[in-house]
């Protein structure tokens, strides 16, 4: 009986996802159409990538509000260098590295600057967004490239799956290996579990935190390049409030906001839940105003269940 | 008020903690409750105070059945539980703590500070202590904070005080204040349950003693009718021939030299340490012993002075540097700085050991399990599996997990700050035994301890710290309790 309960608790996000998926599917069969499922996977991919990075940050007990702004800034810079003739694939790599750099900046402020993650990334969120506006002069950058590889990155299919979804799967596998199978991953959990004990045990807490924020920036930028490829342009307002969807996915996946506990698989499911809600409610014809309310309520329910789990 | 707990049973998941315990508390008695960690003492008291219900059995007060559903109900009935982890608010003043949640207001609804002060002062006078009411609690000593908790319970007219290891963090002097207060309370008719591992205290201050072992009651008897050895025998279920196991002392070459070390809370600290040696650090709480250790280990900055290992001067700026140079540090705050609660035993030990079983960048889970089981076996950690939450272990076994974590690194110099605080006699002995084994393998140990018998029983030499300076270094031949106390309190200077 006890084991049963534990098992159910462990798979709660997954069960929630299946129930939601089934419910929407039975209400409207169009939802289950293969075309729509592929569409859903592509929609989810942006949030999933950002949420993976956010999981790393939240596992250390931190938070990063600047990912949406990093996405916008790195996409703008990517589009900028592409206009100057840079090869698109090279541009994607450079953009990702720039994203990592912006993320690392957050990490430096949090560790060396000893600023609370919420405040530090609130500030950089505004700064990065402002820099984007300055760089783009508030206008989209368009007419980027006809290159096949560039277009495929956001729009193509492989083995019947959208390329962004494949990017998510590859990133997921790498993230899972890092978190579960490397000393770096173990140390991420340890820092979130007890930072003082980690310091005394010789864990390089500052270095690891900076790396974690850098990974988060890198994945935000990678998500940004998918957006740029899909739209064949960079929008200065891209990524606005994406950080909130990412945090929601992490929380829905059962990761503790105080750090130390959580799984990357949970985050993937959390992102799928949010994607299913967005897509499904659209198909059901629910107005986007009500969609916001439903999303908020789902998050509250998830946190409520999680809280009961923690106290029982 | 006569409290009786009859045939109490309690299970957590599949883990039987109490199986038929009886306990009786009479008016105005000081009743010692003894037992090894994990014997079920705290669980029993938690059931009495309504923290969680018993699975079976009943509680009667003056003959009528009684059940508290939460701590507040028990408190309203005059029963207060003062835990090992004190429940005070560091950011508030003494007065604010005393009246937290029970503030007294004047006619227009504002706090009536003058009246509250009057009440508090009267209570202080009643039990014979002095404490500044406007002092922020973060500036109070542990002993003072404990007094705040006691007085707070008295403000609501507590008739029963349960104290869990009240002296484990106190200096001798502070402990004596506590005992005086306890005697005063006893005269006023307050009954006390006193949970402690310190035999000397119990035999000096308690009226009756109940012993528990593995979740059952073993005995209850007046103090005069039992003895130190009998209680130990009842607790562990066998004779404990001696508290401190004998050891072959083989002092080797000098490994560590500390010269004129000065930091924020200490100055001009010099001492040396040899391979195979245990050096004790004695002193009052707040004398700066832990701060010296933190500085040596690279946690706190050093203002001046030098640390040399194998005659080589080192710059240790972080724990990583210290670990690289063969140091290990078991801190005094097991829960804050030692274990990661909520993490498994394996993950706790793995934290600074992964380099021992990483193959091409990835953790080899099989090698990891083998590595960790070797350590848990060596330390005799009692557990069903390494996947269990470390928080589910007793204090003694948690401490062993912390030690295991460090042994994986094979340190040359191990700093142990209060290595046996709050753990039972049996686990203590196992840790002493382990310290002996380590020294026989050439490891040098620095042991900071507030328990004088431990300092005397284990150390080859003792450094006594008084107000941040070395008051004296005593060798085994002239090591006595009196000498340590007089040096620690600054009454004599060893060099004159």
Interface residues (C-beta under 8 A of the other chain):
Chain A: X2 X177 X180 X181 X182 X183 X186 X187 X189 X190 X193 X194 X196 X197 X198 X199 X200 X201 X202 X203 X204 X260 X261
Chain B: X13 X14 X297 X299 X318 X319 X320 X322 X323 X329 X331 X336 X337 X338 X339 X340 X341 X342 X343 X347 X350 X351 X352 X354 X355 X358 X361 X362 X363 X405
